[in-house]
Amino acid sequence: MASSPARSRVLRLLFEGPQSPGTIAAALNIAPGTASNHLAALHGLGLVTAEACGRRRFYSAVPNGAQALLEEIRGPANDPAADLDRR
């Protein structure tokens, strides 16, 4: 989930500019595989994009990604189940 403190730190780094998993791992003092796992989860949520550059991938934060995540959590406007928490 995006609420993970480690994923929040990854997103903060990505708002500074594109980063590779290795750069993120070094900055956060975590294993490269852990950084890759966080990036994969954030990518799956639509909060980051990935661009290949040779054999490396660089990730960037999606500027309106948080808005997209909120819309996904809330559900479609015409979905009656989306209003359950307001009742």
C-alpha positions in Angstrom: 0.0 0.0 0.0 1.1 3.6 -0.6 0.8 4.3 3.2 4.1 2.6 3.9 6.6 5.0 5.5 9.3 3.6 3.2 7.2 4.1 0.1 6.5 7.7 1.2 10.3 8.3 1.4 10.7 6.8 -2.0 8.0 9.1 -3.4 9.7 12.1 -1.8 13.0 11.3 -3.5 11.2 10.9 -6.8 9.6 14.3 -6.6 13.2 15.6 -6.7 13.7 14.0 -10.1 14.0 10.6 -11.9 15.9 8.0 -9.9 17.2 4.5 -10.4 16.4 1.8 -7.9 20.1 1.7 -7.0 20.2 5.4 -6.3 17.1 5.2 -4.1 18.5 2.2 -2.2 21.7 4.1 -1.4 19.8 7.2 -0.4 17.5 5.3 1.9 20.0 2.8 3.1 17.9 -0.2 2.0 18.7 -3.2 -0.2 18.3 -2.6 -4.0 15.7 -5.4 -4.1 13.7 -3.7 -1.5 13.8 -0.4 -3.4 12.7 -2.3 -6.5 9.8 -3.9 -4.6 8.6 -0.5 -3.4 8.9 1.0 -6.9 6.9 -1.9 -8.4 4.1 -1.3 -5.8 4.1 2.4 -6.4 4.1 1.8 -10.2 1.1 -0.6 -9.8 -0.8 2.2 -8.0 -0.1 4.6 -10.7 2.0 6.9 -8.5 5.3 6.5 -10.5 6.3 6.0 -14.1 9.3 4.0 -15.4 11.5 4.8 -18.3 14.2 2.4 -19.7 17.5 3.9 -20.5 19.7 1.2 -21.8 19.8 -1.6 -19.2 18.7 0.7 -16.4 15.2 2.0 -15.5 14.6 5.4 -14.1 11.4 6.1 -12.1 9.6 9.4 -11.7 6.7 10.5 -9.5 3.4 11.1 -11.4 2.5 14.8 -10.6 -1.2 14.0 -10.1 -0.7 10.5 -8.9 -2.1 11.2 -5.4 -5.3 12.5 -7.0 -5.6 9.3 -9.2 -5.1 7.2 -6.1 -7.8 9.0 -4.2 -10.2 8.6 -7.1 -9.5 4.9 -7.2 -10.1 4.6 -3.5 -13.4 6.5 -3.7 -14.6 4.5 -6.7 -16.6 5.7 -9.6 -19.0 8.6 -8.9 -22.0 6.5 -10.0 -21.1 3.5 -7.8 -23.5 3.3 -4.8 -20.9 1.4 -2.8 -18.5 4.4 -3.1 -20.9 6.4 -0.8 -20.9 3.8 2.0 -18.4 5.7 4.1 -20.6 8.9 3.9 -23.7 7.2 5.4 
